[in-house]
Amino acid sequence: QVQLVESGGGLVQPGGSRRLSCAASKFTSDYYVIGWFRQAPGKEREGVSCISSVDDMTYYADSVKGRFTIARDNAKNTVYLQMNSLKREYPAVYYCALGALPVCATGWDQAPFDSWGQGTQVTVSS
């Protein structure tokens, strides 16, 4: 079982930036997708962004497109989510998850994800 650990959450002012990290204990296959999800209290979980191990294919939700960037560091088994121009929103817990289907396109967040991290909370507030 792959263990995922998120970090980097915290309090950030509107318009500010934050970088989240998702460190994997190992990857058992060269073909996988890492997704970032977020969930605010009382709201449904939302797929934010993903990156595939195949050609580093990426995808972003419309709500974050142009502001968030996902990238991976293979040497460190880590995927990052750089969040810029953060908006004042409900506090949300950001989760990263590992899926075996290396597809990052429309509907990616509906695919099965086998391993999940514990989450890291991001609060955008002044």
C-alpha positions in Angstrom: 0.0 0.0 0.0 1.4 3.4 -1.0 1.3 6.0 1.8 0.6 9.6 0.9 1.4 12.5 3.2 0.2 16.0 2.4 1.8 19.1 3.9 1.9 22.8 3.3 -1.6 23.8 4.5 -2.3 26.8 6.7 -3.7 30.2 6.9 -3.1 32.5 3.9 -4.4 35.9 3.0 -6.7 36.5 0.0 -4.5 37.0 -3.0 -1.7 35.1 -1.5 0.1 31.9 -2.4 0.6 28.5 -0.9 2.4 25.4 -2.1 1.1 22.0 -1.0 3.2 18.8 -1.2 2.1 15.2 -1.5 4.9 12.8 -0.7 4.5 9.2 -1.7 6.3 6.4 0.1 6.9 4.7 -3.2 5.3 4.2 -6.6 4.8 0.5 -7.4 4.1 1.2 -11.1 5.4 3.7 -13.7 1.7 4.3 -14.7 -0.3 6.3 -12.2 -2.2 9.5 -11.7 -2.0 11.8 -8.7 -5.0 13.9 -8.0 -5.6 16.8 -5.7 -9.1 17.1 -4.2 -10.5 19.5 -1.7 -13.5 19.4 0.5 -15.1 22.2 2.5 -17.5 21.6 5.5 -20.9 20.7 4.2 -19.8 20.6 0.6 -19.1 17.9 -1.8 -15.5 16.9 -2.6 -14.1 18.6 -5.6 -11.4 17.4 -7.9 -8.9 20.3 -8.2 -6.1 19.1 -10.4 -4.3 16.0 -11.5 -1.1 14.9 -13.1 -0.4 11.7 -14.9 2.9 9.8 -15.0 2.5 9.5 -18.7 4.0 12.6 -20.3 3.1 14.6 -17.2 -0.4 15.2 -18.5 -2.2 17.7 -16.3 -5.8 18.9 -15.8 -7.3 21.7 -13.8 -10.8 22.4 -12.6 -12.2 25.6 -14.1 -12.3 27.1 -10.6 -8.5 27.0 -10.3 -7.4 27.2 -13.9 -4.7 29.8 -14.4 -4.1 30.1 -10.7 -2.9 26.6 -9.6 -0.1 24.6 -11.0 0.6 20.9 -10.4 4.0 19.4 -10.9 5.9 16.4 -9.8 9.5 15.7 -8.7 10.2 12.1 -9.5 13.4 12.0 -7.5 11.5 12.8 -4.4 8.3 10.9 -5.2 6.5 14.2 -4.5 3.7 16.0 -6.3 3.2 19.7 -5.6 0.2 22.0 -6.0 1.2 25.6 -6.3 -1.7 27.8 -5.5 -1.6 31.5 -6.4 -4.2 34.3 -6.2 -6.0 32.4 -3.5 -9.6 33.5 -3.1 -11.5 34.0 0.2 -13.4 30.7 0.4 -14.6 28.3 3.0 -11.8 26.5 4.7 -11.1 23.3 2.8 -9.1 20.2 3.4 -6.9 19.3 0.5 -6.2 15.7 -0.2 -4.0 14.0 -2.6 -4.8 10.6 -3.9 -3.1 7.9 -6.1 -4.9 6.2 -9.0 -3.8 3.4 -11.2 -5.3 4.8 -14.3 -2.8 7.3 -15.7 -5.4 9.5 -17.3 -5.8 13.2 -16.6 -8.7 14.6 -18.5 -12.3 15.5 -18.2 -13.9 13.2 -15.6 -10.6 12.2 -14.1 -11.9 12.7 -10.6 -14.6 10.0 -11.1 -12.0 7.3 -11.6 -11.1 5.1 -8.6 -8.3 6.3 -6.4 -6.7 3.6 -4.3 -4.6 5.5 -1.8 -5.4 8.8 0.0 -3.5 11.1 2.2 -4.8 12.4 5.5 -5.4 15.9 4.1 -4.1 19.3 4.9 -6.3 22.3 5.7 -6.1 25.6 3.8 -7.8 28.6 5.1 -8.0 31.8 3.1 -8.8 34.7 5.3 -7.6 38.1 6.3 
